[in-house]
Amino acid sequence: MKRFLLLLSLITLCLPLGVGSETFRCEPTRPDGQGPFYRAGAPLRDKVGEGYLLYGAVKSAHDCRTIPHAKIEIWLNGTDGKYGDDWWATLYSDGQGKYHFQSHVPVNFGSRPPHIHMVVNAPGFQELITQYYPKKGAEVGLFDLVLIPVEKPAAPDTRSIP
């Protein structure tokens, strides 16, 4: 398992950001490994425990505007260090693009530092798979999720050829 996690971390570091040569007003959130424990279909809820609050806004890298109603899937390991159904959630950013999520204070997973996995989706934007790493001893964390817009296809060339 340690080998797998190390390999996964190395692969993640080699992934491109996908930002190409375009410059953005807001720096996109850095992608991070999804990990082996992702499960689609987590219950709709914004609380899986008490003691830690993660909050922020979902934004467009293009112009820093917030993105309302973005889907955020979250999972973390339990207080015993194990992953389980009790620690999965699906939530949506509100009408102003803000979100909040309550859980227990994240704990280490083996040799990995405490972290919270997130997958974020919104129409017109690339999917973001990332992880949030809380500061040691903190009970609150601010983490804006900045998404990269999907490239618009070029308009067809309607000029006639002479």
Secondary structure, DSSP 8 states (H G I E B T S, - for coil): -HHHHHHHHHHHHHS--S-TT---SS---------TT--S---B-SBS-SSEEEEEEEEETTT--B-TT-EEEEE---TTS---GGGEEEEE--TTSEEEEEES----BTTB---EEEEEE-TTB--EEEEE---TT-SEEE--EEE-B-------------
